[in-house]
C-alpha cells in the first residue's frame, strides 16, 4: 500500500464501480484502467478528475480491485485518502460518486470541493 511519511494511504471502490469500469474497459477493447485525481477548479477550489487510460505513469500509485486498476498521482492521493469510488444510478442519471471523508465543503452545483 502507498504511504506518505509512513502513513498508509488508500482508496476503495464499490462493486458497482468495479463492474462499471470493467464493462467499459471490455467494451473499449483496451486500456490499463482508470486514473483518479484532483485539480484546482470550480468555486470551492478542487474538482475530481477521472479518465480511462492506456498506460500508467511512473509516479502513479496503483490500487487494484477485482482486476480493475486505479492509478493516482502522489499529489492527488493526499486529497483522496479514504475515498470510496461508487457508481450510482438515480432515475435517468448515472455516474461516479466520490465518498471522500476529507471534504469540508462542496459548492452548490456539486462540481467542486474544499478539504
C-alpha positions, 0 to 999 in steps of 0.5 A: 500500500502507498504511504506518505511519511509512513502513513498508509494511504488508500482508496476503495471502490464499490462493486458497482464501480468495479463492474462499471469500469470493467464493462467499459474497459471490455467494451473499449477493447483496451486500456490499463484502467482508470486514473483518479485525481484532483485539480484546482477548479470550480468555486470551492477550489478542487474538482475530481478528475477521472479518465480511462487510460492506456498506460500508467505513469511512473509516479502513479500509485496503483490500487487494484480491485477485482482486476480493475486498476486505479492509478493516482498521482502522489499529489492527488492521493493526499486529497483522496485518502479514504475515498470510496469510488461508487457508481450510482444510478438515480432515475435517468442519471448515472455516474461516479460518486466520490465518498471522500471523508476529507471534504469540508465543503462542496459548492452548490452545483456539486462540481467542486470541493474544499478539504 
